[in-house]
Amino acid sequence: MYKVTVGICCYKQKKWLHRCLRSLCKQTLSKNEFEVIIVNDDPEEDLSEFNELHKEYLNVRFINNKKNIGLPASLNKILKNALGKYFVRVDADDYVSKHFLHFLSAFLDMNSGSRVMGTEHFYQAIACDYFKTNETGQLISRHSSFKESIACGIMFTYESLCDIGFYNENFKMREGHELLRRFTQKYKIFNFPMPLYKYRMHSKNRTKNEKEIKKHDRMLEEQ
């Protein structure tokens, strides 16, 4: 068992994956306390080189989809194979601070489960602030996870995600927003005002597909 499972889904983002994994190699949380599960959702992409590249620093497992099944279904594959007490999603084109896993997991250690004496300090997730960067990693702007939430950089207790049924696979986009809507109906998220997550902006960001975004925003409104 591990304290944290880091879930990464990779679809046509191999060139960014090196930077993503390098940031996880430098975590102040001990290697023995977390695992990284990577789903390759592109059958035409070979990620086998990553098996050897980072094994000295990371406990990595790969899941290769035989066909493209989409992001929420791939995330659910990770969750069904996870061995961590906590779960956090990091996108393949993003990267994180070296304190990312330690700070977020330490908060949940002290504010969830049997250590909590009352509901005022009972949280089942923590979201950190984030920086937007350009393709080469230069900082563009800082953002609040409370005011401008994103699907990544949120660490959940595994038990709470089991309780709400993981990701809704009908939401091919906005899957994180849909998850958060169901999650916050029952549980509390703490917003940690420290920018530990780097959200990379580039021409192939999924959020640039405005047609699909609007379609799934309507689906959210109809729930």
N, C-alpha and C positions, 0 to 999 in steps of 0.2 A: 504493500500500500504506500501511497505517496500523500503528501500534504496537498499538492496542487497538480492538476492536469491542465496543461496548456494545449488548446485546440487550434490547429491551423488548417485551413482549407486552401488548396492551391489549384487554380484553374488559369492556365496561360500566364502565370506570374513567376515563372522559374527565375528570371533574372533578379527579382526582388528578394527571393527567398534566402539567398546568402546573407543579406544584411539583416533580415529578420532573425535568422538563427544565430548570427553572430551576437546580436544584442541579448539573446537568451543564454548564450555561453558565458556571459560576464555577470550573471546574476549574483547578488550577495546572498540570496537564499541558496543553501547547499544543494549541490547536484543530486544528492541522495533524497532530497525532499520534494522533487518535482519531476514530472515526465512531460514529454512533448509528443503529441499524436498528430501526424500530418496525413490528411487525406488528399490524394492526387485525383482530382475529378476530371482530368483530361487523359483519356486512354492513349492519346498520341504523344504525350509528353513523358520522357524518361527522367525520373528523379532518383535513380539508383545511386548516383554519385554521392548523394547526401547521407546515405547509410553509413559510409565510412568517414566522411569528412568531419563530422562533429561528435562522433561517439565517445571521444575522450572527455568531452565536457557536458554532454547531454544524454539523458535516457530517452532515446527517440524510437518511436514505432511508426511504421508506414502502413497506410491502407490504400491500395490501388483500386479505384473503381473500374469495373470492366466497361462501363459506359458512363457518360455524363449524366449525373442525377440531380445536379443543382446544389446550391449552398445549404439550405435548411436540412435536406436529407443527409448531406455529408456531415454536417454538424451533429446530427442525431447519431450517426455511425460512431463518431468520436465519443459522444456521451455514453453510448451503450458499451463501449470498450474501456472507458475511463476507470482508473484506479485511485484517483485523487479525492480527498475530502472536499476540496474546492475546485471549481472550474472557471477558467478564463479564456476568452477567445482573443487571439491576435491574428490579424489578417496578414497574408503572405507578403503584401507590399508595404507593410508598416513595420515599426520597430519600437523598442521600449527602453526605458531607463534601467540601469543596472540594479536599482532598488525596487523596481516594479513589483516583483513577486513577493519580496520580503515585506514591504510596507503593507500591501493589501492583505496578505494572508495573516500578518500579525494583528491587524485590526479585527479581522473576523475571529481570530483565536480568542480575543478578549471581549468580543461583543456579540457572540452568537453561542447557541448551545447552553450547556449546563453552567458555564461561568457567569451567565447573566442573571442578576437578581430581580430585575423588573423589566417591563416592556419598553420603558423609555430608552434603554440602551440595547434593545434587541434588534439586530440587523441580520439579514440573510444575504446581503450583497453590499459591495462597495465599488463605486465608480470614481476614477481619478480624472482630473482635468487633462487636457491634451494640447499639443502643438500641432498645427498644420504645417507641413513642409512642402517644398517643391520636389521635383524629381531627383535633384542632387542632394537633398537633405538640408537645404537652407531653410531656416525658420521663416514662416510667413506670418503666423498669428497664433495667439493663445486663446483657448476656449474653455468655458465652464461645462463640466459634465452635467451640471444641474440645469443650466439654461439652454445648452445645445447638446443634448445627449446623442451619442453614437452607439453602434451595436458592439463595439470592441472596448477593451480596457475596463470591463466590468467583471469583477470576480464574484461568483455566486457560491453558496453552499450547494454541494451536489444534491443533498436531500431535498432542498427547496425546488430545484429543477425537476427532480423526479416527481415531486408532488404536483407540479403544474403540467407535466406531460411533455417536457422538452420543447423543441421548436415545431411550429405549425408548418408542415411541408407544403401546404397550399399557398404559402407566401414565398414566392420565388424572389421577391424583393421586399424590403421592409420587414424581413423576418425578425430582426432584432427589436424593432419597435413593437411588433405584435407580441413578442415574448415579454417585453417590459410592461406592456399594458396588462397582460394577465398576471404577471409577477407582482406588480404594485397594488393589485386588487387585494392581495393577501399579505404581502411582505414589505418590509422597509429596505430602502437602499440608502447608504450613507454616501454623500458626495464629498470626496476628498480633494480639497483645493490645492493639489500639487500636480503639475503637468508631467506625468510619468510615461505618457503614451505619445508616440509620434505618428500622426495620420498623414500619409504621403498623398499629395495631390498630383495626378497625372492624367493624360488624355484618355486612359482606359478605365478610370474609376467607374464602378457600377452605378454610382449615383448620378453620373452624367446622362444616363438613359431616362430622360424626362418623361417619356411616354409611359414607361413601365412604373416609374415612381408615382405618377399621378394615378395610374390604374390601381396600384396597391394602397395608395392613400385612401382612395374611395372604398376599397375593401375594408380598411381599418375603420372608416367612418360608419360602415354598415354593420359592424360587429355589435 
